[in-house]
Amino acid sequence: MKRIVNVTEVDGEGLVGLLGQRITVWCMNYIYTGELVGVNDTDIRLDDAAVVYETGSLNTKDWQDAQALSGTWYVRIAAIESYGVLK
């Protein structure tokens, strides 16, 4: 059954609302984690970034296998499937 849904944009929501926090982004091929320090129309910027090869339990903040990426790391927004802050 189809329903009509109203969507309202909220300032400071989404990626912009997570600026300054350590986030995890699930992308088409990889999982990245790092401090979100920048967002624009095409990319996000992560500092202290890592690529996660093996997650382990998602109930903890520690990854089973996360490899540090040197320097600043950029992720294309078009590749992001989901994102958030793991507690």
Secondary structure, 3 states (H helix, E strand, C coil): CCCCCCCCCCCCCCCHHHCCCEEEEEECCCEEEEEEEEECCCEEEEEEEEEEEECCCCCCCCCCEEEECCCCEEEEHHHEEEEECCC
